[in-house]
Amino acid sequence: MDLINDIINLSSVAIMAFGAAIALAGVVAIGEGKSQQNAAKQEEGMTKIVGGAIIAVAGLVLIPQIGEFILSSAK
């Protein structure tokens, strides 16, 4: 069971890092859009920030709950 808990924790951290990377790319896109006065680029950046935040929250909340469900059903 310790191995499964380690896998769940690792996947949770990896998904949160992936979401944070997408959000960071969104911040960069907003900066590019501001410097080039490009509204479409700014909108793309905002979409990436929101999407990255949703992915990070899923890694923080949803993955541990799924892991608990799997562990409880395996008993």
Phi, psi and omega in degrees: 000332179295324179295319179294319177298320178296320179295318179296315179296318179295317179293325177297314179295320180295319180291321177296320179294321177297316178297320179294324178294320178294318179297321178295321176297326176294320177297319178296318180295322177295318178298318177296318181296322178293317183290328180264000184052052183244107183293325181295321179292323177294320178295319177299319179296318179294322177297319179293323179296313180295316179297317178296321178295319179296317179296318180296319178294323177297320177292329181281322188252309191286317184297315176297325178293320177296320178297318177297321179296317181295316181293324180288327180281341180280343183284000000 
